[in-house]
Amino acid sequence: MSDTIVQSNVTHHALLVAWGQFAQHVGLTEAIEGVEIRQKQRTHSPQTKVLEFLVALLAGLPYLQDISRDAHPLDRDRAVAHAWGQPSWADYSGVSRCLSALTLAEVASIELVLQQISQPILRHEIGLALQQKGYLTYDVDLTGRPVSNSSTSYPGATHGYMGDSLHLGYQAALVSMHSPTHGRVWLWVAHHPGNTTSCTQAEAMILAAERATGIRPLRRTGLLCQRIAELQAVLRQGEECEQQRQRKYAKVQERLQQLCQQVDTLQQEVQHLETDKQIPSKPEGSHRRLAQARARLTRCQERKSQQEQQVASSARYLQRKQAHLQQWREQLALLQTRLAQFERDNAYSASPVRITLRLDAGFGTWENIALLIEMGYDIYTKPYNQHVASSLRHQLESLTDWTPLGHDCEILAAASVQHTTFPYPLDVLVRRRTQPGQAVAHSTFLHYGQDRVVDDVPGWLTHYNGRQTIEAGIKEGKNVFQMHHLKVRSLPALALQELFATFAANFVRWAAHWLVSARNEQPDGRMKETLSSTKTMVQVGAHTSADVIWYPTGCLLRFSDQSIYAGHVLQVGTCSFQLPLLLYHNHAFAKF
């Protein structure tokens, strides 16, 4: 650093100053300032207020009013404002009004900026993961954002299951990637009504992750062609059966019409005989003929009633057949459209990569699993339906025996199991836990991909349980970045809060790596512990006091004697670290 001191400030938010310098280093501040936001400007621009909202989330403030009413108000910390390239911060009320006036188009522009800022770091982590393991690992999940059940001020909030109970609120769809450097990187987030379910979001979430990273696996068009051919064969058989049912239905209808005509004829005969009966000089034997005609009419009416029931039954059966045929035709059209799209995807994929997906049972419908397999992903999941899980367990019990795994656990495992209702063979694992005084608990796991998971069942369970990384990320968002407090009341602002919270979780990890890499020596003691823990950085480091000494190329944070980091100095430079771009062999990254 230069020896020339520009100015000196005191801050109560030391790491927010460091993060502001990192934000300017990666171009975040300038990029957000370049977003067009059509709002009136008085003292502070709307872009400044948007940045202030991001800084408030980075500080882990529970409520928006804490910007101005915290023990050390953020809007009075000029060192933080200067670090983020702003002359000053606005009062929280101005931030609230700005967020309420945002449009979805403006939020989309901000999202694009965040993606552009993230791209170099994402590409570096992707290249590093491919170098180390040869594949990427994605986790997907849906988490609830409950609000008060009596609230009426949250637009679009609906009741849905959040956790194990029904709440009013929203759902957040999240996709993360395993990162060799940072452990976890959020790829995408979306804001949904509270009644949104996981099984309806799988395709949209994966496609969004592909857009965010610019990479995808090779589509399995061969499998899809085979599935289409099998469905076409089923459709042809169904159409032949439907034609047979049509002919049978025409015959029973024809028979019904004949019986209707016979009933009409017999009714006319009965009426004629009843008229003859009323004539005093009636022919002899007319009473007997009338009784016989009435008996024939009764029998014919009974046959007609039975035939009407047969016609109705045949019509219902035919309608079911036609409905099935229509479903198959629609599914065939969908698969053919999918095949055409996947062929285009493969044609334009410069160098596809292997990607593993880990999903919970909420995403594990047959259609979702089949789609993701056809999209080229290796799948680790659980079945969505308990009836399917029971069916698979009974199928495995007929193929193999229970094997002990631990003192209270037994397993059934088989490779390439073909279920009657699923088009592709799957590796299936059933785990049975037996504990004294408790009911027997079964868990079913499904896999499709290159790994020979049946040969290493403990490794299979360990890899699937690695989903805890996204669950820990969700918990971090709620407890560290205070996402269990929704700070805004408009749909665009709610979407922006979701975007900023996931970006903040990435940002603090990237900034910590930048701070460590930019130093000539590694931090030690409490500072090393802080920079390795997101929770400590946000809850402690972002709320500790320090003297800020500004230099032309950055600043120096000298923590005060009242700080937990008393005696420590943190050097923050804006141009001493260049993030490398690692590529795995000849893998190219294409934006699509």
DOSETOR-862539 format. One line per 10 residues: their letters; for each residue x, y, z of C-alpha. Coordinates in Angstrom, 1 decimal. Each point is the difference from the previous one (the first is absolute). Last residue first. Layout:
N
A	X:Y:Z | ...
This chain:
592
FKAFAHNHYL	-27.6:-20.2:-23.3 | 3.4:1.2:1.1 | 2.9:-2.4:-0.9 | 2.8:-1.1:2.3 | 2.7:-2.0:-1.6 | 1.5:-3.2:1.2 | 3.3:-0.8:-1.7 | 1.9:-1.4:3.0 | -2.1:1.3:3.0 | 0.2:3.7:-0.1
LLPLQFSCTG	1.3:2.2:2.8 | -0.5:3.8:-0.1 | 2.1:1.8:2.5 | -1.3:2.7:2.3 | 2.4:3.0:0.0 | 1.1:1.2:3.4 | 1.9:3.3:0.8 | -2.4:2.5:-1.5 | -2.4:1.2:2.7 | 2.1:-0.6:3.1
VQLVHGAYIS	-1.3:-0.6:3.6 | 2.6:-0.5:2.7 | -1.5:-1.2:3.3 | 1.7:1.0:3.3 | -0.4:-1.9:3.3 | 0.8:1.4:3.4 | -3.6:-0.1:1.2 | -2.0:-2.5:-2.1 | -2.8:-0.4:2.6 | -0.3:3.8:-0.3
QDSFRLLCGT	0.2:2.5:2.8 | 3.7:0.5:-0.7 | -0.8:1.0:-3.5 | 0.7:-2.0:-3.1 | 2.4:1.6:-2.5 | -1.6:-0.4:-3.4 | 2.4:1.1:-2.8 | -1.3:1.3:-3.3 | 0.1:-0.4:-3.8 | 2.3:1.1:-2.9
PYWIVDASTH	0.0:3.7:0.6 | 0.2:-0.5:3.8 | -2.7:0.4:2.6 | 0.5:-0.6:3.7 | -3.1:-1.5:1.6 | 0.0:-0.2:3.8 | -1.9:-3.0:1.2 | -3.3:-1.0:1.7 | -1.7:-3.4:-0.2 | -3.4:-0.7:-1.5
AGVQVMTKTS	0.9:-1.5:-3.4 | 2.6:-2.2:1.6 | -2.3:-1.4:2.7 | -3.4:-1.0:-1.5 | 0.9:0.0:-3.6 | 3.6:-1.3:0.1 | -0.8:-2.4:2.9 | -2.8:-1.6:-1.9 | 2.0:-0.2:-3.2 | 2.8:-1.8:1.7
SLTEKMRGDP	3.5:-0.4:-1.4 | 0.8:3.8:0.1 | -1.0:0.1:3.7 | 2.3:-2.9:1.0 | 2.9:1.6:-1.8 | -0.7:3.4:1.7 | -0.3:-1.7:3.4 | 3.5:-1.4:-0.1 | 2.0:0.3:-3.3 | -0.3:1.6:-3.3
QENRASVLWH	2.2:-1.4:-2.8 | 2.9:2.2:-1.2 | 0.5:2.2:-3.1 | -3.7:0.7:0.0 | -2.1:0.2:-3.2 | -0.8:-3.7:0.1 | -1.5:0.2:3.5 | -2.1:3.1:-0.8 | -1.1:-1.6:-3.3 | -1.0:-3.2:1.6
AAWRVFNAAF	-2.0:1.9:2.6 | -1.7:2.0:-2.8 | -1.0:-3.1:-1.9 | -1.5:-1.5:3.2 | -1.8:3.3:0.8 | -1.3:0.3:-3.5 | -1.5:-3.5:-0.3 | -2.2:0.4:3.0 | -0.8:3.5:-1.1 | -1.0:-1.2:-3.4
TAFLEQLALA	-2.5:-2.4:1.6 | -1.4:2.8:2.2 | 0.0:2.6:-2.9 | -2.1:-2.2:-2.3 | -2.5:-0.9:2.7 | -0.3:3.7:1.0 | -0.4:1.0:-3.6 | -2.9:-2.5:-0.4 | -1.7:1.5:3.0 | 0.6:3.5:-1.4
PLSRVKLHHM	-1.6:-0.9:-3.3 | -3.0:-1.6:1.9 | -0.6:2.9:2.3 | 0.0:0.0:3.8 | 3.6:0.2:1.2 | 2.1:-1.1:2.9 | -0.9:-3.7:0.0 | 1.5:-1.2:3.3 | 0.8:-3.8:-0.2 | 2.6:1.1:-2.6
QFVNKGEKIG	2.2:1.4:2.8 | 3.3:-0.2:-1.8 | 1.5:-2.2:2.8 | -3.0:-1.9:1.3 | -2.2:-0.4:-3.1 | 2.7:-0.1:-2.7 | 2.2:-2.1:2.1 | -2.8:-2.6:0.5 | -0.5:-0.1:-3.7 | 3.8:-0.4:-0.5
AEITQRGNYH	0.0:-2.8:2.6 | -2.7:-1.8:-2.0 | 2.0:0.6:-3.1 | 3.0:-1.7:1.6 | -2.1:-2.7:1.5 | -0.4:-1.3:-3.5 | 3.3:-1.8:0.8 | -2.4:-2.7:1.4 | -0.1:-1.3:-3.6 | 3.7:-0.4:-0.2
TLWGPVDDVV	0.2:-1.7:3.4 | -2.8:-2.4:-0.8 | 1.6:-1.1:-3.2 | 3.4:-0.2:1.6 | -1.5:-2.3:2.7 | -1.6:-2.1:-2.8 | 3.3:-0.5:-2.0 | -0.5:-2.8:-2.6 | -3.7:1.1:-0.5 | 1.3:3.5:-0.8
RDQGYHLFTS	1.8:-0.9:-3.2 | 0.2:3.6:-1.1 | -0.9:0.8:-3.6 | -3.6:1.1:0.5 | -3.4:-0.6:1.4 | -0.7:-0.3:3.7 | -3.0:-0.5:2.3 | -0.2:-0.2:3.8 | -2.7:-1.5:2.1 | -0.3:0.4:3.8
HAVAQGPQTR	-1.9:-2.4:2.3 | -0.6:0.6:3.7 | -1.0:-2.9:2.3 | -2.1:1.4:2.8 | 1.7:0.9:3.2 | 0.3:-1.6:3.5 | 3.4:-1.5:-0.8 | 1.5:1.3:-3.3 | -0.3:-1.6:-3.4 | 1.1:1.9:-3.1
RRVLVDLPYP	-0.6:-1.3:-3.4 | 1.9:1.5:-3.0 | -1.2:-0.7:-3.6 | 2.4:0.7:-2.8 | -1.0:0.1:-3.7 | 2.2:0.4:-3.1 | -2.4:1.0:-2.8 | -1.1:-1.5:-3.3 | -1.8:2.4:-2.4 | -3.6:0.4:-1.1
FTTHQVSAAA	-1.8:0.0:3.3 | -3.4:-1.5:0.9 | 1.1:-3.7:-0.1 | 3.1:0.6:2.0 | 3.3:-1.2:-1.5 | 2.8:-0.4:2.5 | 3.4:0.8:-1.5 | 2.0:-0.7:3.2 | -1.2:-1.5:3.2 | 0.2:0.9:3.7
LIECDHGLPT	-1.9:-1.2:3.0 | 1.2:1.3:3.3 | 0.0:-0.7:3.8 | 0.6:2.5:2.8 | 0.2:-0.2:3.8 | 3.5:-1.2:0.7 | 1.6:1.2:-3.3 | -0.9:-1.1:-3.5 | -1.5:-3.5:0.1 | -1.1:-1.5:-3.3
WDTLSELQHR	-3.7:-0.8:-0.9 | -0.3:-2.5:-2.7 | -0.2:0.3:-3.8 | -2.4:0.0:-3.0 | -3.5:-0.6:1.5 | 0.8:2.5:2.9 | 1.1:2.4:-2.7 | -3.5:0.0:-1.6 | -1.7:0.3:3.4 | 2.2:3.1:0.8
LSSAVHQNYP	-0.7:1.5:-3.5 | -3.8:-0.3:0.5 | 0.3:1.5:3.5 | 1.9:3.0:-1.4 | -2.5:0.4:-2.9 | -2.8:0.0:2.5 | 1.9:2.6:2.1 | 0.1:2.3:-3.0 | 2.7:2.6:-0.6 | 2.8:-2.6:-0.4
KTYIDYGMEI	3.4:1.0:1.4 | 2.9:1.7:-1.8 | 3.5:-0.2:-1.5 | -0.1:0.6:-3.7 | 2.7:0.2:-2.7 | -1.1:2.7:-2.4 | -0.3:-0.2:-3.8 | -3.2:1.8:-0.7 | -1.6:-3.5:-0.6 | 0.9:-0.9:3.6
LLAINEWTGF	-1.5:3.3:1.2 | -3.2:-0.7:-1.9 | -0.4:-3.6:1.2 | 0.6:1.1:3.6 | -2.6:2.8:-0.3 | -2.6:-2.2:-1.6 | 0.5:-2.7:2.6 | -0.5:2.5:2.8 | 3.1:0.5:2.2 | -0.1:3.8:0.5
GADLRLTIRV	-1.6:-0.1:3.5 | 2.2:-3.1:0.8 | 3.1:2.1:0.3 | 2.3:0.7:-2.9 | 3.7:-0.4:-0.6 | 1.1:0.6:-3.6 | 3.3:-1.1:-1.6 | 1.5:1.9:-3.0 | 2.3:-1.4:-2.6 | 1.1:2.6:-2.5
PSASYANDRE	-0.9:1.0:-3.5 | 2.7:1.5:-2.3 | -1.2:2.3:-2.8 | -3.7:-0.6:0.6 | -1.8:1.4:-3.1 | -0.8:-3.4:-1.7 | -0.8:-1.6:3.4 | -2.5:2.7:0.8 | -1.6:-0.2:-3.4 | -0.4:-3.7:0.4
FQALRTQLLA	-1.5:0.6:3.4 | -2.5:2.4:-1.4 | -1.2:-2.4:-2.7 | -0.2:-2.8:2.6 | -2.0:2.2:2.3 | -2.5:0.8:-2.8 | -0.3:-3.8:-0.7 | -0.4:-0.7:3.7 | -2.8:2.6:0.3 | -1.8:-1.3:-3.1
LQERWQQLHA	0.3:-3.5:1.4 | -1.4:1.1:3.4 | -2.9:1.7:-1.7 | -0.7:-3.1:-2.1 | 0.3:-2.2:3.0 | -2.4:2.2:2.0 | -2.4:0.1:-3.0 | 0.1:-3.8:-0.2 | -0.6:-0.3:3.7 | -3.0:2.3:-0.3
QKRQLYRASS	-1.3:-2.0:-3.0 | 0.3:-3.3:2.0 | -1.8:1.6:2.9 | -2.7:1.3:-2.3 | -0.4:-3.5:-1.6 | -0.4:-1.5:3.5 | -2.6:2.6:0.8 | -1.8:-0.6:-3.3 | 0.0:-3.7:0.5 | -1.5:0.4:3.5
AVQQEQQSKR	-2.7:2.3:-1.3 | -0.8:-2.3:-2.9 | -0.2:-3.0:2.4 | -2.3:1.9:2.3 | -2.2:1.0:-2.9 | 0.0:-3.7:-1.1 | -1.2:-1.1:3.4 | -2.8:2.6:-0.2 | -0.9:-1.1:-3.5 | -0.1:-3.7:1.1
EQCRTLRARA	-2.3:1.0:2.9 | -2.2:2.0:-2.4 | -0.2:-3.0:-2.4 | -1.1:-2.2:2.9 | -2.7:2.4:1.0 | -1.2:0.5:-3.5 | -0.3:-3.8:-0.6 | -2.0:-0.3:3.2 | -2.3:2.9:-1.0 | -0.5:-1.6:-3.4
QALRRHSGEP	-0.9:-3.4:1.7 | -2.5:1.7:2.3 | -1.6:1.8:-2.9 | -0.3:-3.2:-2.1 | -1.7:-1.8:2.9 | -2.5:2.8:0.5 | -0.7:0.1:-3.8 | -1.0:-3.7:0.0 | -3.5:0.5:-1.5 | -0.3:3.1:-2.1
KSPIQKDTEL	-1.3:3.1:1.8 | -3.7:0.9:-0.4 | 0.0:2.3:3.0 | 3.0:2.0:-1.3 | 2.3:0.9:3.0 | 2.3:-3.0:-0.6 | 0.6:1.1:-3.6 | 1.6:3.2:1.3 | 2.3:-2.0:2.4 | 0.9:-2.2:-2.9
HQVEQQLTDV	1.1:3.0:-2.1 | 2.0:1.5:3.0 | 1.7:-3.3:0.5 | 1.0:-0.3:-3.7 | 1.3:3.6:0.0 | 2.1:-0.7:3.1 | 1.3:-3.2:-1.6 | 1.1:1.9:-3.1 | 1.7:2.7:2.1 | 1.8:-2.6:2.1
QQCLQQLREQ	1.1:-1.8:-3.1 | 1.4:3.2:-1.4 | 1.9:0.7:3.2 | 1.3:-3.5:0.0 | 1.4:0.5:-3.5 | 1.6:3.3:1.0 | 1.6:-1.8:3.0 | 1.4:-2.7:-2.3 | 1.5:2.7:-2.2 | 1.6:1.7:3.0
VKAYKRQRQQ	1.4:-3.3:1.2 | 1.5:-0.5:-3.5 | 1.4:3.5:-0.3 | 1.7:-0.4:3.4 | 1.5:-3.3:-1.1 | 1.4:1.7:-3.1 | 1.3:2.9:2.0 | 1.5:-2.4:2.5 | 1.9:-1.7:-2.8 | 1.2:3.4:-1.2
ECEEGQRLVA	1.2:0.9:3.5 | 1.9:-3.3:0.2 | 1.8:0.8:-3.3 | 0.7:3.5:1.2 | 1.4:-1.3:3.3 | 2.2:-2.4:-1.8 | 1.3:2.9:-2.2 | 0.5:2.2:3.1 | 2.0:-2.7:1.8 | 2.3:-0.4:-3.1
QLEAIRQCLL	0.3:3.8:-0.2 | 0.9:0.1:3.7 | 2.7:-2.6:-0.4 | 1.5:2.0:-3.0 | -0.1:3.2:2.0 | 1.8:-1.6:3.0 | 2.7:-1.3:-2.3 | 0.4:3.4:-1.6 | 0.3:1.5:3.5 | 2.6:-2.5:1.0
GTRRLPRIGT	2.1:0.9:-3.1 | -0.5:3.7:0.5 | 1.8:-0.1:3.3 | 0.8:3.7:0.1 | 3.7:0.7:0.6 | 0.4:1.9:3.2 | -0.4:3.8:0.4 | 2.0:3.2:0.2 | -0.6:3.7:0.0 | 0.1:0.1:3.8
AREAALIMAE	-3.1:2.2:0.6 | -1.9:-1.2:-3.1 | 0.6:-3.6:1.0 | -1.1:0.7:3.6 | -3.2:1.6:-1.4 | -0.6:-3.1:-2.1 | 0.4:-2.1:3.2 | -2.4:2.1:2.0 | -2.7:0.1:-2.8 | 0.1:-3.8:-0.4
AQTCSTTNGP	-0.3:-0.8:3.7 | -2.7:2.6:0.9 | -3.3:-1.9:-0.1 | 1.2:-2.8:2.3 | 1.1:2.4:2.7 | -3.4:1.4:0.7 | -1.2:3.6:-0.2 | -2.8:0.9:2.5 | 2.1:2.7:1.6 | 0.3:2.2:-3.1
HHAVWLWVRG	3.4:0.0:-1.7 | 3.3:1.9:0.1 | 2.9:-1.3:-2.0 | 3.6:-0.8:0.8 | 3.0:-1.0:-2.1 | 3.6:-1.1:0.1 | 0.8:0.1:3.7 | 3.6:-1.0:0.6 | 1.0:-2.5:2.7 | 3.2:-1.2:1.5
HTPSHMSVLA	1.9:3.1:-0.8 | 3.1:-1.2:-1.8 | -1.0:-3.4:-1.4 | -3.6:1.2:-0.6 | -3.0:-2.3:0.0 | -2.7:1.7:-1.9 | -3.3:1.5:1.3 | -3.5:0.2:-1.4 | -2.8:1.7:2.0 | -3.8:0.4:-0.4
AQYGLHLSDG	-1.4:2.3:2.7 | -3.6:-0.5:1.2 | -2.4:2.6:1.3 | -2.3:0.7:2.9 | -2.9:-1.3:2.0 | 0.8:-3.1:1.9 | -0.9:-3.7:0.1 | 2.2:-2.3:2.0 | 3.0:-2.3:-0.3 | 2.5:2.4:-1.5
MYGHTAGPYS	-1.9:2.4:-2.0 | -3.2:-1.5:-1.5 | -2.0:2.5:-1.9 | -2.3:3.0:0.6 | 0.2:2.8:-2.5 | 1.9:3.4:-0.1 | -0.6:1.8:-3.2 | 0.4:3.5:1.5 | 1.1:0.1:3.7 | -2.1:2.5:1.9
TSSNSVPRGT	-2.9:-2.2:1.1 | 1.7:-1.7:2.9 | -2.0:-2.4:2.2 | 2.1:-3.0:-0.7 | 3.1:2.0:0.9 | 2.7:-0.5:-2.7 | 1.7:-3.2:-1.1 | 2.9:-0.1:-2.5 | 0.1:-3.7:-0.8 | 2.9:-1.9:-1.7
LDVDYTLYGK	0.2:-1.9:-3.3 | 3.2:-1.9:-0.8 | 2.5:-0.8:-2.6 | 3.6:-1.3:0.3 | 2.5:0.0:-2.8 | 3.2:-2.0:-0.2 | 2.5:0.5:-2.8 | 2.2:-2.6:-1.8 | 3.6:-0.9:-0.6 | 0.9:-0.1:3.6
QQLALGIEHR	3.0:2.4:0.5 | 0.3:1.6:-3.4 | -3.7:0.2:-0.5 | -0.5:1.6:3.4 | 2.8:2.6:-0.8 | -1.5:0.9:-3.3 | -3.4:0.4:1.5 | 1.4:2.1:2.9 | 1.8:2.3:-2.5 | -3.0:0.3:-2.2
LIPQSIQQLV	-2.1:0.9:3.0 | 2.5:2.7:1.0 | 0.1:1.5:-3.4 | -3.9:-0.1:-0.4 | -1.0:1.4:3.4 | 0.2:3.7:-1.1 | -2.0:-0.7:-3.1 | -2.6:-2.0:1.9 | -0.4:2.8:2.5 | -0.5:2.5:-2.8
LEISAVEALT	-2.6:-2.2:-1.6 | -1.9:-0.2:3.3 | 0.1:3.9:0.2 | -1.6:0.1:-3.5 | -2.7:-2.5:1.1 | -0.7:2.1:3.0 | -0.5:3.0:-2.3 | -2.4:-2.0:-2.1 | -1.9:-1.2:3.0 | -0.6:3.6:1.0
LASLCRSVGS	1.4:1.8:3.0 | -2.3:2.5:1.8 | -0.1:-1.8:3.3 | 3.7:-0.3:0.1 | 0.5:3.7:-0.4 | -2.6:0.8:2.7 | 1.8:-2.4:2.4 | 3.4:1.4:-0.7 | -1.3:3.5:0.6 | -1.5:-1.1:3.3
YDAWSPQGWA	3.3:-1.6:0.9 | 1.8:3.3:-0.1 | 2.3:0.4:-2.9 | 3.8:-0.8:-0.1 | 2.8:2.4:-0.8 | 2.4:1.1:-2.8 | 0.0:-3.5:-1.5 | 2.9:-2.0:-1.3 | -0.6:-3.1:2.1 | 3.0:0.8:2.2
HAVARDRDLP	-1.2:3.6:0.3 | -3.4:-1.2:1.3 | 1.6:-2.3:2.5 | 2.3:2.7:1.2 | -2.9:2.4:0.3 | -1.8:-2.1:2.5 | -3.1:2.0:0.8 | -2.3:-2.1:-2.2 | 1.2:-3.1:1.7 | -1.3:1.0:3.3
HADRSIDQLY	2.2:-1.1:3.0 | -2.5:-1.2:2.6 | -2.4:-0.6:-2.8 | -2.7:2.5:-0.9 | 1.0:1.3:-3.4 | 0.8:-3.2:-2.0 | -1.9:-1.9:2.7 | -3.2:1.3:-1.6 | 0.4:-2.7:-2.7 | -0.3:-2.8:2.6
PLGALLAVLF	2.2:-2.9:0.9 | 3.3:1.6:-1.0 | 2.5:-2.7:-1.1 | 2.7:2.5:-1.0 | 0.1:-1.4:-3.5 | -3.8:0.5:-0.1 | 0.4:3.6:1.0 | 2.8:0.4:-2.7 | -2.4:-1.4:-2.6 | -2.7:2.5:1.0
ELVKTQPSHT	2.6:2.8:-0.1 | 0.8:-1.0:-3.6 | -3.6:0.4:-0.9 | -0.1:3.3:1.7 | 3.0:1.2:-1.9 | -1.6:-1.1:-3.2 | -3.1:2.0:0.9 | 2.2:3.1:0.1 | 0.4:1.9:3.3 | -0.8:3.6:0.8
RQKQRIEVGE	-2.9:0.5:-2.4 | -0.4:-2.6:-2.7 | -3.4:-0.9:-1.5 | -0.3:-3.6:-1.2 | 0.5:-1.8:-3.3 | 2.7:-2.4:0.9 | 2.6:-0.6:-2.8 | 2.8:-2.2:1.2 | 3.4:1.7:-0.4 | 0.4:0.6:3.7
IAETLGVHQA	-0.4:-3.7:0.5 | 2.9:-0.7:-2.4 | 2.2:2.7:1.6 | -0.5:-1.5:3.5 | 0.6:-3.6:-1.2 | 3.1:0.7:-2.0 | 2.1:-2.9:1.5 | 2.4:2.4:1.8 | -2.9:2.4:1.0 | -1.8:-2.8:1.8
FQGWAVLLAH	3.3:-1.1:1.6 | 0.5:3.5:1.4 | -3.6:0.0:1.3 | 0.7:-3.4:1.5 | 2.9:1.4:2.0 | -2.1:2.9:1.3 | -2.8:-2.4:0.9 | 2.6:-2.0:1.8 | 0.7:2.9:2.4 | -3.6:1.0:0.8
HTVNSQVITD	0.4:2.4:3.0 | 2.1:2.3:-2.1 | 2.5:2.8:0.8 | 1.4:1.9:-2.9 | 3.4:1.1:-1.3 | 1.0:1.9:-3.2 | 2.3:-0.1:-3.0 | 3.1:-1.5:1.6 | 3.0:-0.2:-2.4 | 2.3:-2.9:0.9
SM	-1.2:-1.9:-3.0 | -1.0:-3.6:0.5
